[in-house]
Amino acid sequence: MTASATSVKAAKASATPKGETNASLLLRKAEGSYAFPALDSVANQFGRSLRDLLRALGAPAIQVERASADQMSFAEWSAAAAPAIFWRYHAPPLKGPVLVAAARSLILQLVDIFYGGKGQPAAEREDLTDAEERFAARLGRDMGLQLATAWGEKLAVEPELDCVTTDPAKLAAVRADDEMFVQHFTLRGAPFEGRTITCAYPLAALRGIAGADVIETQAANDADPQWSNALNKALRDVRLPVRSVLARPEISLVKLLALEVGDIIPLAMPRHVPVTVAGRSFAVGSIGEANGNAAIMIEEIEKGPNHD
């Protein structure tokens, strides 16, 4: 290394405050407190992902409005969210969990839409049905994938859902007085107007990644944003035929030729029925009813040859 190169490096080091390393993209010490500038872009991406997820679940006009972040204790955050559904994620390399909360009534509305309803607000109650619990777990897994994507350009965080509960006391990884960095997302548009989803990080977990290596974004590898947006919009508007065969009765040719108006063909309704999309096997579901409408609840998504 030449003397000039050494002096340049030393000058840069002296101009960088203690702790303002490459990791300062994630964490910066400011006026005796911690600031998290990189979490702005993480929140923006997560907000867009939430919007797309809710639209896919049956609310095509929904918008997600991101509010400013706050710092508060875990007790204050959980009390403000109640009555709520809480999701806890184990998210290495963060030195603590990632927590997400949504109004319990939002889950009830989403389940109603999922089964063919219009998402009308339901009466508040503490216990969830088995279908609602399964839906909440599935939604939690989807949000975990979105969080991983939102962090993708900053840090390789891999949130893994490990708890879904309506009782904040069961989120044992945090204490009542632990300080949290809380991001707020407000839903706009019927039928979820004003509902909120919050994402909370323990400050200790964020401080623990001060020495982590930040992933550098390579702009040269990014697709043209205008082209990507147009492609994504076109793909979202594609309509695919969804079908389910409820029964396939078989009768002899003699009985078929003897059928008259008013005759009855008995059907044996199976517990599980196949669901196809564009002629391809997509899922297996069970037959039921929701809000007076016949409905099929997805029990299992079929996996392709590459498990995708």
C-alpha positions in Angstrom: 0.0 0.0 0.0 1.4 3.4 -1.0 1.8 6.3 1.5 -0.9 8.3 -0.3 -3.4 5.4 -0.1 -2.6 5.0 3.6 -3.2 8.7 4.2 -6.5 8.6 2.3 -7.7 5.6 4.4 -6.6 7.2 7.6 -8.5 10.4 6.6 -11.7 8.4 6.0 -11.3 6.6 9.3 -10.9 9.9 11.2 -13.9 11.4 9.5 -16.1 8.4 10.5 -17.4 8.6 14.1 -17.0 5.6 16.3 -19.6 3.0 15.3 -20.2 4.6 11.9 -18.8 1.7 9.9 -20.3 -0.1 7.0 -22.9 -1.3 9.4 -24.1 2.3 10.0 -26.4 1.6 7.1 -28.4 -0.4 9.6 -27.6 1.4 12.8 -26.3 4.8 13.8 -25.6 6.4 17.2 -27.0 9.9 17.3 -27.1 12.2 20.3 -26.8 9.5 22.9 -29.6 7.4 21.3 -29.9 4.9 18.5 -31.3 5.7 15.1 -32.1 3.1 12.4 -32.1 4.8 9.0 -32.0 1.6 6.9 -35.3 0.4 8.5 -37.1 3.1 6.5 -36.5 1.2 3.3 -37.3 -2.1 5.0 -40.7 -0.6 6.2 -41.5 0.7 2.7 -40.9 -2.7 1.1 -42.8 -4.5 3.8 -45.8 -2.1 3.4 -45.9 -2.8 -0.3 -45.8 -6.5 0.3 -48.7 -6.3 2.9 -50.7 -4.4 0.3 -50.2 -7.1 -2.4 -50.9 -9.9 0.1 -54.2 -8.3 1.2 -55.2 -7.7 -2.4 -54.5 -11.4 -3.2 -56.6 -12.5 -0.2 -59.7 -10.7 -1.7 -59.4 -6.9 -1.1 -58.3 -5.7 -4.5 -58.7 -1.9 -3.7 -56.8 -1.9 -0.4 -54.0 0.5 0.2 -51.4 0.4 3.0 -50.2 3.7 4.5 -47.0 3.7 6.5 -46.9 5.9 9.5 -43.8 7.1 11.4 -42.1 4.7 13.7 -42.1 4.9 17.5 -40.0 3.7 20.4 -42.0 2.3 23.3 -41.9 -0.5 25.9 -43.2 -4.0 25.0 -46.0 -3.5 27.6 -47.1 -0.2 25.9 -47.0 -1.7 22.5 -49.0 -4.9 23.3 -51.6 -2.9 25.3 -52.1 -0.5 22.3 -52.5 -3.4 19.9 -55.0 -5.3 22.0 -57.2 -7.1 21.2 -54.8 -8.5 18.6 -53.2 -11.5 17.0 -49.5 -11.6 17.7 -46.9 -13.3 15.5 -43.3 -14.0 16.8 -40.4 -14.8 14.5 -37.0 -16.2 15.3 -34.9 -14.1 12.9 -31.2 -14.6 12.9 -28.8 -12.8 12.8 -31.0 -10.5 14.8 -30.3 -11.0 18.5 -33.9 -11.2 19.4 -37.3 -11.8 17.9 -39.4 -9.9 15.3 -42.9 -9.3 16.4 -46.0 -8.5 14.3 -49.5 -7.6 15.6 -52.8 -7.1 13.9 -56.3 -6.4 15.2 -58.1 -9.6 15.9 -61.1 -8.3 14.0 -59.0 -8.0 10.9 -58.3 -11.7 10.9 -62.0 -12.5 11.3 -62.8 -10.3 8.4 -60.1 -11.9 6.2 -61.4 -15.4 7.1 -64.9 -14.2 6.1 -63.6 -13.0 2.7 -61.6 -16.2 2.3 -64.8 -18.2 2.6 -66.8 -16.1 0.2 -68.1 -13.3 2.4 -67.7 -9.6 2.1 -65.5 -9.0 5.2 -68.2 -7.5 7.3 -66.9 -6.7 10.9 -67.6 -9.6 13.2 -68.5 -9.5 16.9 -65.4 -9.3 19.1 -64.5 -12.5 20.9 -61.5 -14.0 22.5 -61.3 -17.5 21.1 -60.6 -18.3 17.5 -62.1 -21.2 15.6 -59.8 -23.9 14.2 -60.2 -22.4 10.7 -59.3 -18.9 12.0 -56.2 -20.3 13.8 -55.1 -22.1 10.6 -55.6 -18.9 8.6 -53.7 -16.8 11.1 -50.7 -19.2 11.0 -50.7 -19.2 7.2 -50.9 -15.4 7.1 -48.0 -15.3 9.6 -45.9 -17.6 7.4 -46.6 -15.3 4.4 -45.6 -12.2 6.3 -42.4 -13.9 7.4 -41.5 -14.4 3.8 -42.3 -10.7 3.1 -40.1 -9.6 6.0 -37.2 -11.6 4.6 -37.7 -10.0 1.2 -38.0 -6.5 2.8 -34.6 -7.0 4.6 -33.0 -8.7 1.6 -31.1 -5.7 0.3 -29.8 -4.8 3.8 -29.2 -8.0 5.7 -29.9 -11.7 5.1 -32.6 -12.0 7.8 -34.6 -15.2 7.7 -37.7 -14.8 9.9 -39.1 -18.2 11.0 -42.6 -18.2 12.6 -42.5 -19.8 16.0 -45.5 -18.5 17.9 -49.1 -17.3 17.0 -51.2 -16.1 19.9 -53.8 -13.7 21.1 -52.1 -13.5 24.5 -49.0 -11.1 24.6 -47.9 -12.8 27.8 -47.0 -15.9 25.7 -44.4 -13.9 23.8 -41.8 -14.9 26.3 -38.8 -13.7 24.4 -39.4 -10.1 25.6 -40.1 -8.5 28.9 -42.7 -5.8 29.7 -40.1 -3.1 30.1 -38.0 -4.0 27.0 -37.8 -1.1 24.6 -39.2 -1.7 21.1 -38.8 0.0 17.7 -42.3 -0.1 16.3 -43.4 0.5 12.7 -47.0 1.2 11.9 -49.0 0.3 8.8 -52.6 1.6 8.4 -55.0 -0.1 5.9 -57.1 2.2 3.7 -60.1 1.2 1.8 -63.2 -1.0 2.5 -63.6 -3.2 4.3 -60.4 -2.7 6.4 -60.4 1.1 6.6 -58.4 2.2 9.6 -57.2 -1.3 10.7 -53.5 -1.4 11.6 -50.7 -3.8 11.5 -47.5 -3.1 13.5 -44.0 -4.6 13.3 -41.9 -4.4 16.4 -38.2 -5.0 16.9 -36.6 -5.1 20.4 -33.9 -2.3 20.5 -31.5 -4.8 21.9 -31.9 -7.0 18.8 -31.2 -4.1 16.5 -28.1 -3.1 18.5 -26.9 -6.6 18.2 -26.4 -6.3 14.5 -24.1 -3.3 14.6 -21.2 -5.5 13.5 -23.1 -7.3 10.8 -22.1 -7.1 7.1 -24.5 -5.2 5.0 -25.5 -6.5 1.7 -24.4 -4.1 -1.0 -27.1 -3.5 -3.7 -25.8 -3.9 -7.2 -27.8 -1.4 -9.3 -26.4 -2.9 -12.5 -28.3 -6.1 -11.8 -31.6 -4.4 -11.1 -34.3 -4.6 -13.8 -35.7 -1.4 -15.2 -38.2 -0.3 -12.5 -40.8 1.0 -15.1 -40.6 -2.3 -17.0 -40.8 -4.4 -13.8 -43.9 -2.5 -12.6 -45.6 -2.9 -15.9 -44.9 -6.6 -16.0 -46.1 -7.1 -12.4 -49.3 -5.2 -13.1 -50.0 -7.2 -16.2 -49.4 -10.5 -14.3 -51.7 -9.5 -11.4 -54.5 -8.8 -13.9 -54.3 -12.3 -15.5 -57.4 -14.3 -14.7 -57.2 -18.0 -14.3 -60.1 -20.5 -14.2 -60.4 -22.2 -10.8 -62.4 -25.4 -10.7 -63.3 -28.1 -8.1 -65.0 -31.4 -8.9 -67.4 -32.2 -6.0 -68.6 -35.6 -7.2 -68.2 -38.0 -10.2 -71.2 -40.4 -9.9 -71.2 -43.5 -12.2 -74.4 -45.3 -13.4 -75.0 -48.1 -15.8 -76.1 -47.4 -19.4 -79.4 -49.1 -18.7 -80.2 -46.7 -15.8 -78.9 -43.7 -17.8 -81.3 -44.5 -20.7 -84.2 -45.0 -18.2 -83.8 -41.6 -16.5 -86.8 -39.3 -16.5 -87.5 -35.8 -15.3 -87.7 -35.9 -11.5 -85.4 -38.9 -11.0 -82.6 -38.5 -8.5 -79.0 -39.4 -8.9 -77.4 -40.1 -5.5 -74.1 -38.4 -4.8 -71.4 -39.5 -2.4 -69.7 -36.3 -1.3 -66.1 -36.8 -0.4 -64.4 -35.2 2.6 -61.7 -33.7 0.4 -62.0 -32.4 -3.2 -59.4 -31.4 -5.7 -58.9 -27.8 -6.8 -57.5 -27.1 -10.2 -56.2 -23.8 -11.7 -56.0 -23.6 -15.5 -56.4 -27.3 -15.7 -53.5 -28.1 -13.4 -53.8 -29.6 -9.9 -53.3 -26.8 -7.4 -54.7 -27.8 -4.0 -57.0 -30.1 -2.0 -59.8 -28.6 0.0 -62.8 -29.5 2.2 -66.4 -28.5 1.5 -68.2 -26.2 3.8 -70.3 -23.1 4.1 -69.6 -19.5 4.9 -72.2 -16.7 5.3 -74.8 -18.8 3.5 -72.5 -19.5 0.5 -71.0 -22.9 -0.4 -67.3 -22.7 0.1 -64.1 -24.7 -0.1 -61.4 -24.4 2.5 -57.9 -25.1 1.2 -56.3 -27.8 3.3 -53.1 -28.4 1.4 -51.3 -26.8 -1.5 -50.0 -29.2 -4.1 -46.2 -29.3 -4.6 -44.6 -29.4 -8.0 -41.8 -31.8 -9.0 -39.2 -29.3 -7.6 -41.3 -28.7 -4.5 -42.3 -25.2 -5.6 
